[in-house]
Structures are given as C-alpha cells and as structure tokens.
Amino acid sequence: MGLLDFLKGGKKVEKAKQETSKHFQAFLKQGRIELESKSFEKAVEYFDKAIVEGEKTPGSPVEKACVYKARALDGLGKYNEAEKLYDKAFELKPDDPWIWHMRGLSYMDQGLNEKAMSYYDHAFELNPKFEDPLLVKAQLCGKLGREDKQIECYQAILQANPNNTEAKQKIQKMLEDTKMHKNRQWLGGITKGIKLREGKLEEEK
C-alpha cells in the first residue's frame, strides 16, 4: 500500500465521520422540533437515533441528545427513565451549566421546587453569563410568593451582567407593584377612617 493509498483511506474515514456527524445533527434537530411540539414519543425516537449515531462519532455532543431525550421522557411522566439519562449526561460533562439547568427544569416539573432551585443556583455559579437558570428561578419564586428571593435572583443577574434589560425591567415592575399596593393600603385606611367617622356622626344625630 502506497502513501497515496493511505491518504485516500484517511480521507474516506474522515468523510464517513463527517457523514455520521451530519446524521447526528439531523436526528438531534428533528428531535428538538418534536420536543417543542410536545410530540414526546416521536422526540424520544429521534433522540435515540441521535445517541446511537453520536456514540459512533468521537466528539459528538451525546450529552445533549441524552438531556433532550430525558426532557421528552419528563413530558411523558417517565421520570425514573429520564433520571438515568441525566446521570449519563453528568458523567459525560459534569460541569456543564446547561445540563444542571435542564435537570432543574425536570425537578420543577415534578414539583420538587427546592431541589430545582439548588440546581439553578449551581448552573449560574458555573457560568454567571448563562442567565436562564436564575430567570426561571425568579419566576418560580414569584409563583411561590417569595418576592424577596425573586428580587435576589434579578440582582444577581445584574451583578454579573449590568446590561441585562429583562432583569432591570422585572425589578422595576416589582418595585412599582409594591409601591402601588402600599398606596392602595394607605388609601384604603383613609377611606375606612372616613367611613367610621361618618358613621359616628350619624349616630350622634
């Protein structure tokens, strides 16, 4: 076998890897489309194909396919099966903030809010420029009536990125709502006081 034959063989192998990678990307993309459409069973099928293709090609982000498949299983309520895939993704990339964020979403779906928030916090610690975890945590705190924690989330985002307009707007709206609520209470107190005085005057007559 000559040098030219060796180089040709190398090119064939490289081409095969590229084709496999294209298959992986195609399956991953279609799976995401099905996931966003809430066609969870179809999504699982495509992510299964993506995982198989990805494992054939070194360097493919198999952990993404695992996490997306886990989210599809979450949608089907198969949380035990999903858990195994999250664990596999963590084994492949333990310090990926996106995986921690997605795991947090899964816990939130299950109503495990405290656990979900701890995962959001860790995701943000791993990458303070990745703001989605704290934005979701802030929304969750709002639903739970924990406005103080909600403001803390927005403040942490602004500390890491002072130009984040969404966090600024959310804090501003919360402050305005609090001010409006206090004004209503104050006006309500005045109105109540006036009515009580008017009632007494009527009794005296």
C-alpha positions in Angstrom: 0.0 0.0 0.0 1.5 3.3 -1.1 1.4 6.7 0.6 -1.3 7.9 -1.8 -3.5 4.9 -1.0 -3.0 5.6 2.8 -4.0 9.2 2.3 -7.1 8.2 0.3 -8.1 5.8 3.0 -7.7 8.5 5.6 -9.9 10.8 3.6 -12.6 8.1 3.3 -12.6 7.6 7.1 -12.8 11.4 7.7 -15.7 11.6 5.2 -17.5 8.8 6.9 -17.1 10.6 10.3 -18.5 13.8 8.8 -21.5 12.0 7.4 -22.2 10.3 10.7 -21.9 13.7 12.4 -24.4 15.1 9.9 -26.8 12.3 10.7 -26.4 13.0 14.4 -27.2 16.7 13.9 -30.2 15.9 11.7 -31.7 13.5 14.3 -31.0 15.9 17.1 -32.6 18.8 15.2 -35.7 16.8 14.3 -36.0 15.5 17.9 -35.9 19.1 19.2 -38.7 20.0 16.8 -40.8 17.2 18.0 -40.0 18.1 21.6 -41.0 21.7 21.2 -44.2 20.5 19.5 -44.8 18.2 22.6 -44.7 15.1 20.4 -42.8 13.4 23.1 -42.8 9.8 21.8 -41.6 10.9 18.4 -38.9 13.1 20.0 -37.7 10.1 22.0 -37.3 8.0 18.8 -35.2 10.7 17.1 -33.0 11.3 20.2 -32.4 7.5 20.4 -31.1 7.6 16.8 -29.0 10.7 17.7 -27.5 8.9 20.6 -26.6 5.8 18.5 -25.1 8.0 15.8 -23.3 10.2 18.3 -21.7 7.3 20.1 -20.2 6.1 16.7 -18.5 9.5 16.2 -15.9 10.7 18.7 -16.5 14.3 19.7 -20.3 14.3 19.1 -22.2 16.1 22.0 -24.0 12.9 23.0 -24.8 14.5 26.4 -27.2 16.9 24.6 -29.1 14.1 23.0 -29.3 12.4 26.4 -30.7 15.5 28.1 -33.2 16.3 25.3 -34.4 12.7 25.4 -34.7 13.0 29.2 -36.9 16.1 28.8 -39.1 14.2 26.3 -39.4 11.4 28.9 -40.3 14.1 31.5 -43.1 15.2 29.2 -44.3 11.6 29.2 -44.1 11.5 33.0 -41.4 8.8 32.9 -39.1 10.5 35.4 -37.2 7.4 36.5 -36.1 6.7 32.9 -35.2 10.3 32.5 -33.1 10.3 35.6 -30.8 7.7 34.2 -30.2 9.9 31.1 -29.5 13.0 33.2 -26.9 10.9 35.2 -25.3 9.8 31.9 -25.1 13.4 30.7 -23.5 14.4 34.0 -20.9 11.6 33.6 -20.0 12.9 30.2 -20.0 16.6 31.2 -20.3 17.1 35.0 -19.6 20.9 34.9 -21.9 21.9 32.0 -24.3 24.6 33.4 -26.9 23.8 30.7 -27.3 20.2 32.0 -27.7 21.5 35.5 -30.3 23.9 34.3 -32.3 21.3 32.4 -32.2 18.9 35.4 -33.6 21.8 37.4 -36.5 22.1 34.9 -37.2 18.4 35.4 -37.3 18.7 39.2 -39.6 21.7 38.8 -42.0 19.7 36.6 -42.2 17.2 39.4 -43.0 19.8 41.9 -39.6 19.4 43.7 -39.1 23.2 43.8 -36.4 23.4 46.4 -34.3 20.9 44.6 -34.9 22.6 41.3 -33.7 25.9 42.7 -30.5 24.4 44.0 -29.7 23.2 40.5 -30.5 26.6 39.0 -28.1 28.2 41.5 -25.3 25.8 40.7 -25.8 26.3 37.0 -25.5 30.0 37.5 -22.4 29.5 39.7 -20.8 27.5 36.9 -21.4 30.3 34.4 -22.8 33.7 35.6 -23.2 34.7 32.0 -25.8 32.0 31.5 -28.8 33.8 32.9 -31.7 31.4 32.1 -31.4 29.4 35.3 -31.9 32.4 37.6 -34.6 33.9 35.3 -36.6 30.6 35.7 -35.8 30.5 39.4 -37.1 34.1 39.8 -40.4 33.1 38.1 -40.7 30.1 40.4 -40.1 32.3 43.5 -42.8 34.7 42.2 -45.3 31.9 41.9 -44.5 30.7 45.4 -45.0 34.3 46.8 -41.3 34.7 47.7 -40.7 38.1 46.3 -37.6 38.7 48.3 -35.9 35.7 46.7 -37.2 36.8 43.3 -35.5 40.2 43.7 -32.3 38.5 44.8 -32.3 36.5 41.5 -32.6 39.6 39.4 -30.0 41.4 41.5 -27.5 38.5 41.0 -28.1 38.6 37.2 -27.5 42.4 37.2 -24.3 42.0 39.2 -23.0 39.5 36.6 -24.4 41.5 33.7 -25.4 45.1 34.4 -26.8 45.5 30.9 -29.5 42.8 31.3 -32.6 44.7 30.4 -35.0 41.9 31.3 -33.8 41.8 34.9 -33.9 45.6 35.2 -37.5 45.7 33.9 -38.6 42.9 36.2 -37.1 44.7 39.3 -38.6 48.0 38.3 -42.1 46.4 37.8 -41.9 44.7 41.2 -41.0 47.9 42.9 -43.8 49.7 41.1 -46.3 47.0 42.1 -45.1 47.1 45.7 -45.5 50.9 45.8 -49.0 50.7 44.2 -50.0 48.0 46.7 -48.8 50.2 49.6 -50.7 53.2 48.2 -53.9 51.2 47.9 -53.5 50.1 51.6 -52.9 53.7 52.6 -56.0 54.9 50.6 -58.0 52.0 52.0 -57.1 53.0 55.5 -58.1 56.6 54.9 -61.4 55.6 53.3 -62.1 53.3 56.2 -61.3 56.0 58.7 -63.6 58.5 56.9 -66.5 55.9 56.9 -66.1 55.3 60.6 -66.2 59.0 61.4 -69.2 59.5 59.2 -70.9 56.5 61.0 -70.3 58.1 64.4 -71.6 61.4 63.3 -74.8 59.7 62.1 -75.2 58.0 65.4 -74.8 61.3 67.3 -77.6 62.8 65.3 
